[in-house]
Amino acid sequence: MIKVPGFLGSGIHSGIKKKWKKDLALIYAEEPAKASAVFTKNIVRAAPLEVGMEHIKGGLCQAVLVNSGIANAYTGKRGLRDVKTTTKKLAKELNIDESLVFPSSTGLIGTPLPVDTITQAYPKLISELREGGFEDASEAIMTTDAFPKHSITKATIGGKKGTICCIGKGAGMISPNMATMLAYILTDINISKKALSKVLKNSVNNSFNRIIVDGDTSTNDTVLIMTSGRLGNKAVGDYGADFKKLEAAVTQVASDVAEMIIKDGEGATKAVKITVIGAKSTKDAEKVARTIGNSLLTKTAFYGEDPNWGRIVAAAGRAGVEFDPDKIDLFFDDHKVISSSKVVMDEKKAHKILKKPKFEVTLNLKNGKASSYVIASDLSFEYVKINAHYRT
């Protein structure tokens, strides 16, 4: 059971979705919590993001309201009006300031929010708030997800053991700069506002921004971090040993959820870590890794368990990074496929590796000492089936 001192959670069926699936979640801090958030890079932003970005400027949050099934994106002035109505009414029900309510939505773009359906469910949503309610909340925020996603860990700060958890959702429209995903990180560790923003940015860059399902970036992407400070430790600053321990713990739970998203990637059967080493710069290594991870030909080869190294090399060559094609090495796990551009692959061994649900592709550019990686899913028939009939 997920429990974080100072926080309560709930998740219910309000009527947005059919078949009595949970579709409305609430995360509640018993006192206003220090908070920070990052959002989609898409210039088409959903109405809840516009409101959330404004509310989070104060650096405090007490209630996170999440609905699934409808994204409330591309809904114009009505969309903004609907978000403000739902947040204002929730604030009144909770007897808190409206600026302390952080809204999120996920689902179908272009459909208005059913305001009455949502607000009429508030009494039930609030009455079901409890310490162990985050499993219900993680279920309520799902859209095409096959399973709820959450992770929890501990970190010792100032001689006291604190809790860090992450709940999230996402399966498709996943690419760097997040994607159709929502994630909420909660902790009882006392953290300064500056450190909170820094740890969030660093952890997101090393978790959610490393995953690729289909190259799409959505309109609603959000990662929010909140701290209740209930641990009672001296506030963690933005440098030093305690900051490093905190950052490692936050990155761990974020990475766990990020890998669950890849595992759940609509129709995905593989999770492939693509590592590029021997680059002139980290930026170069990342560009090559991302180009390979986004290649449809490479992703379909992974699905077909076909050790088609030519697709990987070709993708690397169009990444816009200078390297000598005659020098590269390529590995599937620890099996060498290309050695200084000569094929040394054992077809049977390579095929056996690609049959695994998780494996690694490593490309050595022999051009420097920098490295980077992404984690990508394959591309299956099921992905096409799910997304071809999303509205119908």
C-alpha positions, 0 to 999 in steps of 0.5 A, spaced: 500 500 500 502 506 498 502 511 504 506 518 504 505 522 510 501 528 509 497 526 503 491 523 502 488 520 495 482 517 492 479 515 485 472 514 483 467 513 477 464 519 476 460 518 470 465 521 465 467 514 462 462 508 461 462 501 464 463 504 471 471 505 470 474 510 475 475 516 472 476 522 477 482 522 482 484 527 488 490 528 491 490 532 497 495 535 502 493 535 509 496 542 509 498 546 503 505 543 500 511 546 496 510 544 489 513 545 482 511 542 475 513 541 468 509 541 462 508 539 455 513 543 450 507 542 445 504 549 443 497 546 443 496 546 450 490 543 454 485 548 458 487 545 465 495 546 463 493 553 462 490 554 469 495 549 472 501 553 470 498 559 473 496 556 480 503 553 480 507 560 480 505 561 487 509 554 489 504 551 493 499 546 492 494 542 496 489 539 491 490 535 485 484 534 481 485 529 475 479 527 470 480 521 465 477 520 458 476 527 456 483 531 455 479 538 455 484 540 449 482 545 443 476 547 447 477 554 447 474 559 452 469 554 454 475 549 456 478 555 460 471 556 463 470 549 465 476 548 468 475 554 473 468 552 474 471 545 477 477 548 481 473 553 484 467 548 486 472 543 489 476 549 493 469 551 496 468 543 498 475 543 501 475 550 504 481 552 501 484 557 496 482 556 489 489 557 487 491 551 491 487 546 486 491 544 481 487 541 475 489 535 470 485 532 464 487 526 460 483 523 454 480 525 448 482 532 445 476 536 442 471 534 447 468 539 452 468 537 460 462 534 463 462 540 468 456 537 472 458 530 472 465 532 475 462 537 480 456 532 483 461 527 484 465 531 489 462 529 495 464 522 494 471 523 491 472 527 498 469 522 502 473 517 500 480 520 501 484 516 505 492 514 506 492 508 502 488 511 496 493 512 491 492 505 488 485 508 486 487 514 484 492 511 479 487 507 476 482 513 475 487 517 471 488 511 466 486 512 459 489 506 454 493 504 459 493 496 461 495 497 468 496 502 474 503 505 474 506 507 481 512 506 485 515 508 492 521 508 495 525 510 502 531 515 502 535 517 509 535 525 510 538 528 516 538 521 519 531 520 518 527 516 513 523 519 508 518 516 503 518 518 495 512 515 491 510 516 484 503 515 480 503 516 473 499 514 467 501 513 459 501 508 454 501 512 447 503 519 444 510 518 448 516 521 446 521 526 449 519 532 453 514 527 456 507 526 452 500 524 453 502 522 460 501 525 467 505 523 473 505 526 480 511 525 485 509 526 493 514 526 499 514 527 506 521 530 506 522 537 507 525 540 501 527 548 499 523 551 493 529 552 489 531 544 490 524 542 489 524 545 482 531 543 481 530 535 483 524 535 478 527 538 472 533 533 473 529 527 475 524 528 469 530 529 464 533 522 466 526 518 466 520 521 463 524 524 457 528 518 456 522 514 453 519 513 446 513 509 444 511 513 438 514 520 437 508 524 439 507 529 444 501 530 447 497 537 449 496 535 457 503 532 459 504 534 466 509 532 472 508 535 479 512 534 485 509 536 492 512 535 499 508 535 505 515 536 509 512 532 515 519 528 516 521 534 519 528 534 517 532 541 515 530 543 508 534 540 503 538 545 499 539 545 492 546 541 492 550 537 497 550 529 499 542 530 501 540 533 495 544 527 491 540 522 495 534 525 494 535 526 487 537 519 486 530 517 490 526 521 486 529 519 479 528 512 481 521 512 482 520 516 476 524 511 472 520 506 475 514 509 472 517 511 465 519 504 464 512 501 466 509 506 461 514 503 455 512 496 458 505 498 457 506 502 450 500 501 446 501 494 443 508 494 445 512 487 446 519 490 447 522 495 451 529 496 448 534 501 451 538 504 446 545 507 448 550 511 444 557 511 447 563 514 444 560 521 442 563 527 441 558 530 446 552 528 450 548 532 445 550 528 439 549 521 443 542 523 445 541 525 438 543 519 435 539 515 440 533 518 439 533 518 432 534 510 432 528 510 438 524 514 433 525 510 427 519 506 425 523 501 421 527 500 427 521 499 431 518 494 427 524 490 426 524 489 434 517 487 434 519 482 428 525 480 433 529 481 426 536 483 428 536 488 422 542 492 424 542 496 417 536 499 420 539 501 426 546 504 422 541 507 417 537 511 422 544 513 426 546 516 419 541 521 419 541 524 426 545 530 424 551 528 427 558 527 424 561 520 425 566 515 421 561 510 419 567 505 418 569 505 425 563 504 429 561 498 433 554 495 434 552 490 440 545 487 442 546 486 449 553 483 450 553 480 443 557 484 438 554 485 431 558 490 428 566 491 429 569 497 425 563 496 420 564 489 419 559 484 420 561 479 426 553 477 428 551 470 429 544 470 427 542 465 431 544 469 438 542 475 435 535 473 434 535 469 441 536 476 444 531 480 440 526 475 442 527 477 450 522 482 452 527 487 454 534 488 451 539 493 450 542 496 443 549 499 444 552 503 438 559 506 439 561 511 434 568 511 437 568 519 436 569 521 443 567 519 450 560 522 451 554 517 452 547 518 452 541 513 452 533 512 451 528 507 452 524 505 446 518 500 445 517 496 439 511 498 434 506 492 433 499 491 429 496 492 436 498 499 436 495 501 430 489 497 432 488 501 438 489 508 435 485 507 429 479 506 433 480 511 439 474 515 438 470 509 435 
